[in-house]
Amino acid sequence: NYSKKSKILRAIFICIVYGYSDYAMELIDSVGQSIFTSNEINKIMKFLNKFTSFSLKFPDFKGKRRIASIFRSIWELLTPPGKRWICNRDRLGN
């Protein structure tokens, strides 16, 4: 049982590193229920919520991407080029 827990936790951390917190949550929902106790699942989900993208928490509606694009443009205007972290795509990962 410890080996299974270890493998699932490693998979979850890999998901987080690559920005797929939604996939990590799906792992817990599908496989974790049979491996972890309810207390362990609560702790893991609390930890995962820290890494969940705001876009996943925000409801989906028509025009959501356009509003996000406007906020991104405002951010780019207000942030000096030397203070930005490298971005070469509009979306990467989640």
C-alpha positions, 0 to 999 in steps of 0.5 A: 500500500505504501508503494502505491501511495508513493507512486501516486504522490510522485505522479501528483508532484510531476503534474504540479511541476508541469502545471497540470493541477487539474490532472493531479486532482483527477488522479486523486478522484479516480485512484486516490479514493481506494489508496488514501484515507479520507484525512490524507485526501483532505490534506492532499486536496488542500495542498493541490488547491494552492496550485490550482490555476485561477482560471480553473476556479473561475466559472466558464462563460462566453467572453472569458478569454477576451477579458483575460486577454485585456487584463494580460495586455494591461499587465504588459503595459504596466510591467517594465520589460526587465521585470517580466518573466519570460512568456512567448505564448499566450497560454502554456499548460493549464 
